[in-house]
């Protein structure tokens, strides 16, 4: 799923969370606060924060300030260790 689709899904989840939070706490005087917290929780849970951060990173990496270099991110490092046992075969 690309960034725009994920962000759209997260926004839809936030809207659902807002409605759900309002429905669950409609008798409380702090209904708006509870609804906003529920919307934020669902937005983050459905990848909205990751989509926002990915687009911010992409915007920073693609600025045209004269530097023509490629940014490479290392996400995993694998190390293989082999030890000779003294026996062949």
N, C-alpha and C positions, 0 to 999 in steps of 0.2 A: 504494500500500500504506500503510495507516495505521500509527500508531506501535505499537499492540499486536501487529499481525501481524508487523511488522518486528522487534520485540523478541523475539517467539516464534521467528521464523526464526533470529535471531542466537543465541538460547539453544540451539536444536537444533544449529546449526553448532558452537557451543562444546562441546556434548556429543560431537559427532562428532570435533572436533579433539582433545578429551581422549582419546578412544579411539584415534584415529590416532597421536597422540603417544606414547601408552603402547605401542602395537603396534610402532612404529618404533624405540623406544629401550628395549625391555624387557630388554635385556642390560646396560644401563648402570646404575650405582649411583644416578644422579640422574634416574631415570625419571620421578619425580613432577614434578620441576621442568620437564623437557622437555615433559611432557604438559600442564602448566598453561600454559606459554608457547604451545604450539600451540593450545590452547583459546582463549587470549586473542587470538591472531592471527586465528583464524577468527571469533571474536565481533566483532572490529573490522571485519574484511573484509566481513561480511554486514550491516553497518549497526547493530550493537548500540550502539556508542558514540554514534552520531548519534541513535538512538532515546532513549537515556538522557538526553542533553543536551537534546533537544527536549521531553521530559516535564518536565525540571527547569525549563526556560525557561517552559513553560506553567504550571507550578505557581507560579512566581514572579510571572508576569504576572497571574494570577487570584487573588491574595491579596486579601482584603477588609479593607483597612486604611483605608477611608473615601475613598480616591482613586478618583474615577470618571472615568478618562481611558483613551483607547484607545492602545495601543502599536502603532506602525507601524514595520516594519522595511524598510529600503531594501536590496535585494539587487543591483540593477543600475541603473546610470545610463547613459543614452544621450544623446549630444550630436551634434546635426546642425549642420554648418557650411555655410552657403551664401555664396558670394561672387559679386557681380555681375561679369560678364565684359565688360560694355560693349557687348555686342551683344544685340539683342532677337530672340528667335526661335530 
